[in-house]
Amino acid sequence: MSLQAQARPPKWSPNPSHDMPRNLIGHGPSPPDPYWPGNAKIAVSFVINYEEGGEYSVLDGDSKSESYLTEAVGATPRIEARNTNIESEYDYGARAGIWRLLSVFEKAGLKGTVYGVGLALEGNPAVAKECLKLGWEVGSHGWRWIDYHDMPEDQERVEINKCIDVITAQTGQAPRGWYIGRLSPRSYSLLYQIYKERGLELLWLSDSYADDLPYYQAIPSALDDGNAEPFLILPYSLDTNDFKYLMPNNWSSPDDLLNYLIGAFDELYAEGEEGSPKMMSIGLHARISGRPGRTGAIRKFVDYVNSKSNVWVATREEIARHWKATHPYQ
């Protein structure tokens, strides 16, 4: 049993509706061997965040325009008005960027997971169709690319169900995993309730940046009805993530991202060679790395990964199923 399972109970939020406990112990100094398939020294999860068309917009009933993660870093939203310049940046990801990124991976023979915003997928059904053809997993990134923190519970429930319905209609199955991004204090409880009510399989959740390996996390509201098994968390990353191009502490060139990705990969690969394999998540966006000036960095990193032996490039569903089979919750 890992140190994580032996640690003192996690700290709960003073807000009883908050379902995100803290655990500062984790796997400890001797993390479990994940026994990745093929004796891989590292598991690599490529993620494309597909958000274009689900961002803030008065066209969808919002009170403001989008201003986050755009080329105009630091821009402020327009209140009760559109910003067609920024809308067109997002449109670029749907019209051009997503196809350029998927082509890079298709030529390299690699696949990953799409974090799909439901409304964005609904607006461009060809994306999910292409992902299915290429073997990509379509996970959920929420119904909208907005902040859910203060959304009323009833409305969030409706939006979770709408996202499940769209992804099911487009792919033939409900999303097996979720990364909401800007979740509410109730998001995980609602996901548990809705998946249970609908008889669906919820394999993984990724709204955490807390580790380099999967781990289990109990959700109080899920335990209330006698559920004994907590959620499996597949940690995501905001450092090996192209969103930093559009942040104040931004990458100034594609070489910044490429060098950082290679540095992170090399360190984790070395740990794997020393007997402690880890997982690496790479976060991409269609409107960011799908731009011609940035795609080359992704191609170079993909080629670098392909040049190494004993690397398992997998979807998050594949990683989750492997972890549950190898390290079932005790």
Kinemage of the C-alpha trace (Angstrom):
@kinemage 1
@onewidth
@group {chain A} dominant
@subgroup {mainchain}
@vectorlist {calphas} color= white
{ca met a 1} P 0.000 0.000 0.000
{ca ser a 2} L 1.357 3.428 -0.922
{ca leu a 3} L 2.135 6.112 1.602
{ca gln a 4} L -0.822 8.008 0.196
{ca ala a 5} L -3.229 5.378 1.527
{ca gln a 6} L -1.609 5.376 4.985
{ca ala a 7} L -1.544 9.145 5.453
{ca arg a 8} L -3.756 11.037 7.873
{ca pro a 9} L -7.160 12.051 6.520
{ca pro a 10} L -7.031 14.926 4.040
{ca lys a 11} L -8.026 18.448 5.022
{ca trp a 12} L -11.597 19.277 4.098
{ca ser a 13} L -12.759 22.711 3.076
{ca pro a 14} L -14.752 24.670 5.688
{ca asn a 15} L -17.393 25.028 2.974
{ca pro a 16} L -19.397 21.771 3.208
{ca ser a 17} L -20.406 22.071 -0.453
{ca his a 18} L -16.809 21.997 -1.605
{ca asp a 19} L -15.816 18.553 -2.853
{ca met a 20} L -12.074 19.042 -3.431
{ca pro a 21} L -10.110 17.764 -0.410
{ca arg a 22} L -6.402 18.499 -0.027
{ca asn a 23} L -3.729 15.848 0.461
{ca leu a 24} L -0.182 17.075 0.997
{ca ile a 25} L 1.315 13.569 1.385
{ca gly a 26} L 0.631 11.947 -1.966
{ca his a 27} L 2.722 8.947 -2.975
{ca gly a 28} L 5.616 10.074 -0.784
{ca pro a 29} L 9.354 9.554 -1.417
{ca ser a 30} L 8.874 6.075 -2.915
{ca pro a 31} L 6.060 6.328 -5.483
{ca pro a 32} L 4.619 3.093 -6.854
{ca asp a 33} L 5.954 1.642 -10.083
{ca pro a 34} L 3.213 2.148 -12.675
{ca tyr a 35} L 4.502 -0.800 -14.732
{ca trp a 36} L 3.718 1.017 -17.949
{ca pro a 37} L 3.120 -1.305 -20.918
{ca gly a 38} L 6.249 -2.501 -22.690
{ca asn a 39} L 8.375 -1.582 -19.674
{ca ala a 40} L 8.107 2.054 -20.764
{ca lys a 41} L 10.186 4.570 -18.858
{ca ile a 42} L 7.548 7.272 -19.269
{ca ala a 43} L 3.884 7.583 -20.251
{ca val a 44} L 3.188 10.600 -22.455
{ca ser a 45} L -0.289 12.112 -22.751
{ca phe a 46} L -0.788 14.659 -25.523
{ca val a 47} L -3.878 16.802 -25.006
{ca ile a 48} L -5.558 19.206 -27.415
{ca asn a 49} L -7.957 21.583 -25.702
{ca tyr a 50} L -10.760 22.203 -28.198
{ca glu a 51} L -12.560 25.294 -26.888
{ca glu a 52} L -13.297 27.355 -29.989
{ca gly a 53} L -16.955 28.360 -30.089
{ca gly a 54} L -17.571 27.699 -26.394
{ca glu a 55} L -15.892 30.820 -25.012
{ca tyr a 56} L -17.631 33.845 -23.474
{ca ser a 57} L -19.892 35.557 -26.016
{ca val a 58} L -23.003 37.693 -25.870
{ca leu a 59} L -24.230 35.521 -28.755
{ca asp a 60} L -24.559 32.710 -26.215
{ca gly a 61} L -26.230 34.816 -23.534
{ca asp a 62} L -23.127 35.984 -21.666
{ca ser a 63} L -22.809 39.529 -20.353
{ca lys a 64} L -19.337 40.038 -21.811
{ca ser a 65} L -17.006 39.072 -24.613
{ca glu a 66} L -14.041 36.720 -24.261
{ca ser a 67} L -10.660 38.138 -23.249
{ca tyr a 68} L -8.750 35.151 -21.845
{ca leu a 69} L -6.005 33.292 -23.724
{ca thr a 70} L -5.890 35.524 -26.760
{ca glu a 71} L -3.011 37.087 -28.663
{ca ala a 72} L -3.974 40.428 -27.078
{ca val a 73} L -2.512 39.523 -23.686
{ca gly a 74} L -4.078 41.621 -20.937
{ca ala a 75} L -7.116 42.675 -22.958
{ca thr a 76} L -10.300 43.374 -21.035
{ca pro a 77} L -13.723 42.053 -22.023
{ca arg a 78} L -16.365 44.189 -23.647
{ca ile a 79} L -19.512 44.372 -21.540
{ca glu a 80} L -22.786 43.513 -23.290
{ca ala a 81} L -20.994 43.652 -26.640
{ca arg a 82} L -19.086 41.442 -29.036
{ca asn a 83} L -15.361 41.586 -29.724
{ca thr a 84} L -15.205 40.239 -33.258
{ca asn a 85} L -11.411 40.438 -33.376
{ca ile a 86} L -11.072 38.002 -30.497
{ca glu a 87} L -13.936 35.891 -31.815
{ca ser a 88} L -11.951 35.472 -35.018
{ca glu a 89} L -8.899 34.305 -33.049
{ca tyr a 90} L -10.994 31.528 -31.590
{ca asp a 91} L -12.528 30.865 -35.001
{ca tyr a 92} L -9.024 30.294 -36.346
{ca gly a 93} L -8.563 27.324 -34.036
{ca ala a 94} L -11.735 25.708 -35.353
{ca arg a 95} L -11.203 26.575 -39.008
{ca ala a 96} L -7.466 25.911 -39.373
{ca gly a 97} L -5.521 25.239 -36.185
{ca ile a 98} L -7.153 21.971 -35.166
{ca trp a 99} L -6.515 20.397 -38.563
{ca arg a 100} L -2.872 21.474 -38.592
{ca leu a 101} L -2.260 19.987 -35.139
{ca leu a 102} L -4.048 16.717 -35.852
{ca ser a 103} L -2.037 16.389 -39.069
{ca val a 104} L 1.233 16.599 -37.121
{ca phe a 105} L 0.206 13.694 -34.928
{ca glu a 106} L -1.246 11.679 -37.798
{ca lys a 107} L 2.048 11.878 -39.713
{ca ala a 108} L 3.947 10.858 -36.577
{ca gly a 109} L 1.618 7.934 -35.892
{ca leu a 110} L 0.735 9.213 -32.414
{ca lys a 111} L -2.561 9.886 -30.679
{ca gly a 112} L -3.821 11.567 -27.562
{ca thr a 113} L -6.901 12.994 -25.902
{ca val a 114} L -9.036 15.932 -26.952
{ca tyr a 115} L -10.511 17.947 -24.110
{ca gly a 116} L -13.693 18.825 -25.970
{ca val a 117} L -15.915 21.736 -24.977
{ca gly a 118} L -19.436 20.555 -25.770
{ca leu a 119} L -20.661 23.718 -27.497
{ca ala a 120} L -17.440 23.897 -29.539
{ca leu a 121} L -17.846 20.308 -30.727
{ca glu a 122} L -21.500 20.946 -31.530
{ca gly a 123} L -20.447 23.854 -33.741
{ca asn a 124} L -17.906 21.790 -35.704
{ca pro a 125} L -18.908 18.093 -35.746
{ca ala a 126} L -16.083 17.234 -38.150
{ca val a 127} L -13.583 17.523 -35.281
{ca ala a 128} L -14.923 14.569 -33.300
{ca lys a 129} L -15.317 12.580 -36.513
{ca glu a 130} L -11.646 13.127 -37.402
{ca cys a 131} L -10.545 12.288 -33.860
{ca leu a 132} L -12.382 8.982 -34.031
{ca lys a 133} L -10.729 8.189 -37.359
{ca leu a 134} L -7.276 8.883 -35.917
{ca gly a 135} L -7.848 6.960 -32.674
{ca trp a 136} L -7.988 9.968 -30.374
{ca glu a 137} L -10.050 9.921 -27.205
{ca val a 138} L -12.684 12.645 -26.876
{ca gly a 139} L -12.942 13.632 -23.225
{ca ser a 140} L -15.023 16.480 -21.851
{ca his a 141} L -13.861 20.038 -21.184
{ca gly a 142} L -17.298 21.125 -19.978
{ca trp a 143} L -20.206 22.442 -21.999
{ca arg a 144} L -18.690 25.946 -22.194
{ca trp a 145} L -15.158 27.369 -21.909
{ca ile a 146} L -16.189 29.644 -19.030
{ca asp a 147} L -15.720 29.870 -15.279
{ca tyr a 148} L -18.214 27.576 -13.537
{ca his a 149} L -17.371 28.630 -9.999
{ca asp a 150} L -20.482 30.725 -9.320
{ca met a 151} L -22.913 29.000 -11.654
{ca pro a 152} L -26.128 27.795 -9.953
{ca glu a 153} L -26.106 24.055 -9.312
{ca asp a 154} L -29.204 23.373 -11.421
{ca gln a 155} L -27.703 25.136 -14.414
{ca glu a 156} L -24.376 23.327 -14.085
{ca arg a 157} L -26.239 20.015 -13.941
{ca val a 158} L -28.038 20.870 -17.174
{ca glu a 159} L -24.770 21.797 -18.874
{ca ile a 160} L -23.002 18.607 -17.791
{ca asn a 161} L -25.842 16.576 -19.267
{ca lys a 162} L -25.781 18.583 -22.500
{ca cys a 163} L -22.052 17.944 -22.897
{ca ile a 164} L -22.503 14.222 -22.323
{ca asp a 165} L -25.289 14.158 -24.895
{ca val a 166} L -23.290 15.956 -27.604
{ca ile a 167} L -20.152 13.840 -27.185
{ca thr a 168} L -22.237 10.666 -27.099
{ca ala a 169} L -24.037 11.655 -30.292
{ca gln a 170} L -20.777 12.474 -32.078
{ca thr a 171} L -18.575 9.606 -30.871
{ca gly a 172} L -20.971 6.824 -29.918
{ca gln a 173} L -20.049 6.888 -26.233
{ca ala a 174} L -20.194 9.259 -23.294
{ca pro a 175} L -16.916 10.914 -22.332
{ca arg a 176} L -14.979 8.631 -19.974
{ca gly a 177} L -13.081 11.537 -18.443
{ca trp a 178} L -13.383 15.244 -17.673
{ca tyr a 179} L -11.160 18.283 -17.395
{ca ile a 180} L -13.430 21.227 -16.680
{ca gly a 181} L -10.630 23.732 -16.196
{ca arg a 182} L -12.497 26.386 -14.231
{ca leu a 183} L -14.739 24.128 -12.206
{ca ser a 184} L -17.175 24.924 -9.415
{ca pro a 185} L -17.078 23.632 -5.836
{ca arg a 186} L -19.865 21.237 -6.884
{ca ser a 187} L -18.570 19.972 -10.218
{ca tyr a 188} L -17.196 16.625 -9.052
{ca ser a 189} L -20.248 15.830 -6.927
{ca leu a 190} L -22.514 16.594 -9.879
{ca leu a 191} L -20.432 14.453 -12.218
{ca tyr a 192} L -20.641 11.547 -9.792
{ca gln a 193} L -24.411 11.910 -9.385
{ca ile a 194} L -25.131 12.311 -13.097
{ca tyr a 195} L -22.952 9.424 -14.228
{ca lys a 196} L -24.523 7.199 -11.591
{ca glu a 197} L -28.057 8.260 -12.556
{ca arg a 198} L -27.361 7.600 -16.230
{ca gly a 199} L -25.469 4.340 -15.686
{ca leu a 200} L -22.304 5.645 -17.355
{ca glu a 201} L -18.632 4.913 -16.744
{ca leu a 202} L -16.539 7.775 -15.366
{ca leu a 203} L -12.895 6.696 -15.534
{ca trp a 204} L -10.757 9.762 -14.906
{ca leu a 205} L -10.769 13.385 -13.818
{ca ser a 206} L -7.933 15.821 -14.509
{ca asp a 207} L -8.624 19.072 -12.650
{ca ser a 208} L -5.424 18.692 -10.660
{ca tyr a 209} L -1.777 19.566 -11.160
{ca ala a 210} L -0.653 17.851 -7.957
{ca asp a 211} L 1.494 14.912 -9.088
{ca asp a 212} L 3.420 13.130 -11.829
{ca leu a 213} L 1.414 9.936 -11.348
{ca pro a 214} L -2.292 9.123 -11.119
{ca tyr a 215} L -3.837 8.952 -7.675
{ca tyr a 216} L -7.190 8.319 -6.021
{ca gln a 217} L -9.208 11.105 -4.422
{ca ala a 218} L -12.276 10.671 -2.258
{ca ile a 219} L -15.207 13.010 -2.854
{ca pro a 220} L -17.306 13.470 0.306
{ca ser a 221} L -20.641 13.742 -1.495
{ca ala a 222} L -19.926 10.553 -3.417
{ca leu a 223} L -19.100 8.695 -0.227
{ca asp a 224} L -22.327 9.836 1.417
{ca asp a 225} L -24.394 7.274 -0.480
{ca gly a 226} L -22.120 4.350 0.319
{ca asn a 227} L -19.799 4.606 -2.684
{ca ala a 228} L -16.528 3.052 -1.517
{ca glu a 229} L -14.225 3.919 -4.389
{ca pro a 230} L -12.926 7.467 -4.943
{ca phe a 231} L -12.236 9.042 -8.293
{ca leu a 232} L -9.052 8.346 -10.218
{ca ile a 233} L -7.214 11.612 -10.831
{ca leu a 234} L -4.910 11.877 -13.839
{ca pro a 235} L -2.951 15.061 -13.081
{ca tyr a 236} L -2.696 17.625 -15.861
{ca ser a 237} L -0.065 20.344 -16.282
{ca leu a 238} L 0.051 24.096 -16.728
{ca asp a 239} L 3.819 24.273 -17.176
{ca thr a 240} L 4.170 21.895 -20.135
{ca asn a 241} L 1.336 23.772 -21.753
{ca asp a 242} L 1.230 26.132 -24.722
{ca phe a 243} L -1.169 28.479 -22.925
{ca lys a 244} L 1.938 30.191 -21.550
{ca tyr a 245} L 2.439 31.829 -24.944
{ca leu a 246} L -0.549 33.991 -24.013
{ca met a 247} L 0.224 34.654 -20.353
{ca pro a 248} L 2.195 37.563 -18.834
{ca asn a 249} L 5.067 35.136 -18.076
{ca asn a 250} L 4.872 34.029 -21.664
{ca trp a 251} L 7.029 31.913 -23.898
{ca ser a 252} L 8.640 34.508 -26.151
{ca ser a 253} L 9.266 32.033 -28.971
{ca pro a 254} L 8.445 28.445 -29.976
{ca asp a 255} L 11.958 27.476 -28.884
{ca asp a 256} L 11.001 28.337 -25.303
{ca leu a 257} L 8.185 25.802 -25.351
{ca leu a 258} L 10.245 23.199 -27.212
{ca asn a 259} L 13.209 23.457 -24.840
{ca tyr a 260} L 10.953 23.277 -21.806
{ca leu a 261} L 9.108 20.210 -23.116
{ca ile a 262} L 12.375 18.439 -23.899
{ca gly a 263} L 13.774 19.339 -20.486
{ca ala a 264} L 10.719 17.975 -18.688
{ca phe a 265} L 10.670 14.829 -20.827
{ca asp a 266} L 14.379 14.147 -20.263
{ca glu a 267} L 14.084 14.534 -16.495
{ca leu a 268} L 11.085 12.205 -16.251
{ca tyr a 269} L 12.653 9.718 -18.661
{ca ala a 270} L 15.807 9.640 -16.516
{ca glu a 271} L 13.697 8.950 -13.427
{ca gly a 272} L 12.099 6.086 -15.326
{ca glu a 273} L 15.508 4.654 -16.181
{ca glu a 274} L 16.327 4.812 -12.459
{ca gly a 275} L 13.265 2.690 -11.663
{ca ser a 276} L 10.647 5.352 -10.978
{ca pro a 277} L 8.600 5.890 -14.180
{ca lys a 278} L 6.243 8.842 -14.347
{ca met a 279} L 3.560 10.397 -16.543
{ca met a 280} L 3.911 13.570 -18.627
{ca ser a 281} L 0.976 15.643 -19.893
{ca ile a 282} L 1.416 18.148 -22.719
{ca gly a 283} L -1.383 20.693 -23.097
{ca leu a 284} L -2.035 22.218 -26.531
{ca his a 285} L -4.693 24.510 -27.997
{ca ala a 286} L -5.931 24.637 -31.569
{ca arg a 287} L -5.815 28.446 -31.773
{ca ile a 288} L -2.353 28.621 -30.133
{ca ser a 289} L -0.088 25.803 -31.308
{ca gly a 290} L -2.214 25.469 -34.420
{ca arg a 291} L -0.657 28.727 -35.661
{ca pro a 292} L 2.028 28.223 -38.340
{ca gly a 293} L 4.730 29.914 -36.283
{ca arg a 294} L 4.225 27.516 -33.372
{ca thr a 295} L 3.321 24.198 -34.962
{ca gly a 296} L 6.956 23.463 -35.809
{ca ala a 297} L 7.836 23.275 -32.119
{ca ile a 298} L 5.184 20.606 -31.626
{ca arg a 299} L 6.413 18.663 -34.658
{ca lys a 300} L 9.997 18.766 -33.364
{ca phe a 301} L 8.942 17.588 -29.920
{ca val a 302} L 6.780 14.799 -31.370
{ca asp a 303} L 9.766 13.681 -33.471
{ca tyr a 304} L 11.960 13.807 -30.348
{ca val a 305} L 9.536 11.582 -28.456
{ca asn a 306} L 9.408 9.174 -31.389
{ca ser a 307} L 13.206 8.974 -31.432
{ca lys a 308} L 13.297 7.529 -27.912
{ca ser a 309} L 12.760 3.894 -26.987
{ca asn a 310} L 10.520 2.648 -24.180
{ca val a 311} L 8.020 5.491 -24.393
{ca trp a 312} L 4.294 4.843 -24.080
{ca val a 313} L 2.219 7.514 -25.831
{ca ala a 314} L -1.358 6.904 -24.771
{ca thr a 315} L -4.797 8.402 -24.392
{ca arg a 316} L -5.912 9.313 -20.912
{ca glu a 317} L -8.483 6.544 -21.018
{ca glu a 318} L -5.709 4.033 -21.729
{ca ile a 319} L -3.617 5.381 -18.869
{ca ala a 320} L -6.589 5.304 -16.497
{ca arg a 321} L -7.516 1.728 -17.373
{ca his a 322} L -3.917 0.598 -16.973
{ca trp a 323} L -3.553 2.292 -13.590
{ca lys a 324} L -6.807 0.860 -12.265
{ca ala a 325} L -5.798 -2.632 -13.378
{ca thr a 326} L -2.259 -2.334 -12.010
{ca his a 327} L -2.976 -0.312 -8.863
{ca pro a 328} L -6.627 -0.867 -7.900
{ca tyr a 329} L -7.868 1.220 -5.013
{ca gln a 330} L -7.284 -0.443 -1.640
